[in-house]
């Protein structure tokens, strides 16, 4: 089992939020992974906050390559719009595509993913 940890979870974790213990458990089990898109969302802020050690640790996590299937992204966005799920950004759809292509489980606090899960088959916790 590989668990792709979304930036929403990392942000909560860095703030010692309610999901910190859960993420700590997954880290201890060594089942988490990340991708370059999520790193691109996190690292600029961490640089501004002078957190090079955190950046180094994030870069050591197993990284899943991104191969964007634009026709799938279009299909996902169409399904979202057909079901009244508006304002889903392309980055979230790329993350969704990454999860589906690589048979990953998504760990996210983003409400869009919970809504999308009702209409598109993927694993989320």
Secondary structure, DSSP 8 states (H G I E B T S, - for coil): --EEE-HHHHHHHHTT-TTHHHHHHHHHHT-EEB-HHHHHHHHHHHHHTT-HHHHHHHHHS-B------HHHHHHHHHHHHHTT-----HHHHHHHHHHHHTT-EEE---HHHHHHHTTS--EE-
